[in-house]
Amino acid sequence: MSHQALSELHIIPQRETVNGDYYRTKILAGTCKDAIHRRAKNGSVLERSMTSEMSGIIFMQDGAPAHTAKLTQEWYEHNLPAFGHKAEWPGNSPHLNPIDNLWAIMKDKVDELEQAITVNGLIKNLKKAWSNISGDVLQKIVSSMPMRVTQVLERQGDYIEK
């Protein structure tokens, strides 16, 4: 996700394990890289460019082994202009992860749809909810980051006045 667009939603097939190789080849090299290189200025959140300036992208990751594997870190360095090395991100800080906000919104959107009774129905609902997330919602999530950082620092007692 970015402040103006989303990648396609990647659904991991049943019984598939997301190891480093799967993550790099299917998710990063497929879904994410395609989205990052879009150039459309208009269209849906699934069609338009993620950002107007590639150097402004910060690729966030969590501590999942597939994300922190040595070969994955090398993939990031070769393919993304600015990415967060695994040592740069807090270990478990959901308040600093905009994706957590996006998933909460997704859950609400899926709950509004007719309940799925099959796996294919659930996948259809997830993709429909994903594609209906607006650019305004994405902008609000991203623009809330400075406030959330400040709140986390205040809670930790590490807040420093500007």
C-alpha positions in Angstrom: 0.0 0.0 0.0 1.0 3.6 -0.4 -0.8 6.9 0.2 -2.5 6.6 -3.2 -2.6 3.0 -4.4 -2.6 -0.7 -3.5 -0.9 -3.7 -5.0 -3.2 -6.5 -6.1 -4.2 -8.6 -3.1 -2.1 -11.8 -3.1 -4.0 -14.8 -1.8 -1.7 -17.6 -0.6 -3.0 -21.0 -1.8 -4.2 -23.5 0.8 -1.4 -25.7 2.1 1.3 -23.3 0.7 4.1 -22.3 3.1 5.4 -18.7 2.8 9.2 -19.2 3.0 11.8 -16.8 1.7 11.7 -18.2 -1.8 7.9 -18.0 -2.1 7.9 -14.5 -0.7 10.6 -13.3 -3.1 9.2 -14.9 -6.3 5.5 -14.7 -5.8 4.9 -11.7 -3.6 7.8 -9.4 -4.1 8.8 -10.0 -7.7 5.2 -10.6 -8.8 2.6 -8.6 -6.9 4.7 -5.9 -5.2 7.1 -5.1 -8.0 4.4 -4.8 -10.6 2.5 -2.4 -8.4 5.6 -0.3 -7.6 6.3 0.2 -11.3 2.8 1.4 -12.3 2.8 4.9 -13.8 -1.0 5.7 -14.2 -2.0 8.9 -12.6 -5.7 8.1 -12.6 -7.9 5.1 -12.1 -8.7 2.8 -9.2 -6.4 2.2 -6.3 -5.4 -1.0 -8.1 -4.4 0.8 -11.3 -2.6 4.0 -10.4 1.0 4.6 -9.5 2.0 3.9 -5.9 4.0 7.1 -5.8 5.2 9.9 -8.1 8.7 9.6 -6.7 10.4 6.3 -6.3 13.0 7.6 -3.9 10.1 8.4 -1.5 9.1 4.8 -1.0 9.9 3.2 2.3 9.3 -0.5 2.2 8.2 -1.6 5.7 8.6 -5.1 6.9 8.0 -7.1 10.0 10.1 -9.8 11.6 8.7 -12.8 9.7 11.5 -15.1 8.7 10.6 -14.8 5.0 11.0 -11.0 5.3 14.2 -11.1 7.1 16.0 -13.9 5.3 19.4 -12.9 3.9 18.4 -13.4 0.2 15.2 -11.4 0.8 17.2 -8.5 2.3 19.5 -8.7 -0.8 16.4 -8.6 -3.0 15.2 -5.5 -1.3 18.5 -3.8 -1.8 18.6 -4.5 -5.5 14.9 -3.8 -6.3 13.7 -1.0 -3.9 15.2 2.4 -3.8 14.7 2.9 0.0 13.8 0.0 2.2 13.8 -0.5 5.9 16.5 -2.9 7.0 15.1 -5.4 9.5 17.1 -3.7 12.3 15.4 -0.4 11.7 11.8 -1.4 12.6 10.4 -2.0 16.1 10.0 -5.7 16.8 6.2 -5.7 17.5 4.6 -2.3 17.2 1.1 -2.5 15.6 0.6 1.2 16.2 3.4 1.9 13.7 2.2 -0.5 11.0 -0.2 1.1 8.6 -1.1 -2.3 7.2 -2.8 -3.2 10.5 -5.1 -0.3 10.0 -5.8 -1.4 6.4 -6.6 -4.9 7.6 -9.1 -3.5 10.1 -10.8 -1.6 7.3 -10.8 -4.7 5.1 -12.4 -6.8 7.9 -15.2 -4.2 8.2 -15.7 -4.2 4.4 -15.8 -8.0 4.2 -18.3 -8.1 7.1 -20.7 -5.8 5.0 -20.8 -8.3 2.2 -22.9 -11.5 1.9 -21.2 -14.1 4.1 -19.1 -16.5 2.1 -19.7 -20.3 2.5 -16.9 -21.5 0.4 -13.2 -20.7 0.1 -13.7 -19.3 -3.4 -16.5 -17.1 -2.1 -14.3 -15.8 0.7 -11.5 -15.0 -1.8 -14.1 -13.2 -4.0 -15.2 -11.1 -1.0 -11.7 -10.3 0.1 -10.8 -9.1 -3.4 -14.0 -7.1 -3.7 -13.4 -5.4 -0.3 -9.7 -4.7 -1.2 -10.6 -3.1 -4.6 -13.2 -0.9 -2.8 -10.7 0.8 -0.5 -10.6 4.4 -1.5 -7.6 6.6 -2.1 -8.9 8.9 0.7 -8.7 6.0 3.2 -5.1 5.3 2.1 -4.1 9.0 2.5 -5.7 9.1 6.0 -3.8 6.0 7.1 -0.4 7.2 5.8 -0.9 10.8 7.0 -1.7 9.5 10.5 1.8 8.0 10.9 3.5 11.1 12.5 0.8 11.3 15.1 1.1 7.5 15.8 4.8 7.7 16.2 4.4 10.5 18.7 1.8 8.6 20.6 4.1 5.5 20.8 7.0 7.6 22.0 4.8 9.3 24.6 3.6 5.9 25.9 7.2 4.8 26.2 8.2 7.9 28.0 10.8 8.7 25.4 9.0 11.7 23.9 11.3 14.6 23.2 9.9 18.0 22.6 10.6 19.5 19.2 
